[in-house]
């Protein structure tokens, strides 16, 4: 009797698709983890990386934060110095 005749073929396909579904979130998590930097003793994400994750342009993300500044703590964001920015350039 073949695997398909025993109904096991479906199980392998199902297990394979579950692995594919689980792999996608892990890729997303790794992608986010790779975008976290330590600057001034704080773990931060750059506005360009957040904008990419949210599927928007950096200028629109910054504009939204400025328009809704009351919703964020005062230390929510800071601007990098020229030296800090240069050290992050790849």
C-alpha positions as CSV (number, residue, x, y, z in Angstrom):
1,X,0.0,0.0,0.0
2,X,1.3,3.5,-0.9
3,X,1.7,6.4,1.5
4,X,-1.3,8.1,-0.2
5,X,-3.4,5.0,0.2
6,X,-2.7,5.0,3.9
7,X,-3.6,8.7,4.2
8,X,-0.1,9.5,5.3
9,X,0.7,11.6,2.3
10,X,-1.7,14.3,3.5
11,X,-0.1,14.3,6.9
12,X,3.4,15.0,5.5
13,X,2.0,17.7,3.3
14,X,0.2,19.2,6.3
15,X,3.4,19.0,8.4
16,X,5.4,20.6,5.6
17,X,3.0,23.5,5.3
18,X,3.0,24.0,9.1
19,X,6.8,24.3,8.9
20,X,6.5,26.8,6.1
21,X,4.0,28.8,8.1
22,X,6.2,28.8,11.2
23,X,9.3,29.7,9.3
24,X,7.8,33.0,8.1
25,X,7.3,34.5,11.6
26,X,10.8,33.4,12.6
27,X,12.2,35.3,9.5
28,X,10.2,38.4,10.6
29,X,11.5,38.2,14.1
30,X,15.1,37.8,12.9
31,X,14.6,40.8,10.6
32,X,13.4,42.9,13.4
33,X,16.2,41.8,15.7
34,X,18.7,42.7,13.1
35,X,17.4,46.2,13.1
36,X,17.8,46.9,16.8
37,X,20.9,48.9,17.7
38,X,22.4,50.0,20.9
39,X,22.9,53.8,21.0
40,X,23.6,55.9,24.1
41,X,23.0,52.8,26.2
42,X,19.4,52.3,24.8
43,X,18.2,49.6,22.4
44,X,16.6,51.5,19.5
45,X,15.3,51.1,16.0
46,X,15.9,53.7,13.4
47,X,13.0,55.5,11.8
48,X,13.9,54.2,8.4
49,X,13.7,50.6,9.7
50,X,10.4,51.2,11.4
51,X,9.0,52.8,8.3
52,X,10.0,49.8,6.2
53,X,8.3,47.5,8.7
54,X,5.1,49.5,8.6
55,X,5.3,49.8,4.8
56,X,5.5,53.6,4.6
57,X,8.1,56.2,3.9
58,X,10.3,57.5,6.7
59,X,9.0,61.1,6.3
60,X,5.4,59.9,6.8
61,X,6.3,57.9,9.9
62,X,8.1,61.0,11.4
63,X,5.2,63.2,10.5
64,X,2.7,60.9,12.2
65,X,4.8,60.8,15.3
66,X,5.1,64.6,15.3
67,X,1.3,65.0,14.8
68,X,0.6,62.6,17.6
69,X,3.4,63.7,20.0
70,X,1.1,63.7,23.0
71,X,0.7,59.9,22.7
72,X,4.4,59.2,23.1
73,X,6.6,59.6,26.1
74,X,9.1,62.5,26.0
75,X,12.0,60.1,25.6
76,X,10.3,58.1,22.9
77,X,12.8,59.3,20.2
78,X,15.9,61.3,19.8
79,X,17.9,62.5,16.9
80,X,21.3,61.0,16.2
81,X,24.4,63.1,16.1
82,X,26.4,63.1,12.9
83,X,29.0,60.8,14.4
84,X,26.3,58.3,15.6
85,X,24.7,58.3,12.1
86,X,28.1,57.8,10.4
87,X,28.9,54.9,12.7
88,X,25.7,53.1,11.6
89,X,26.2,53.6,7.9
90,X,27.0,50.4,6.0
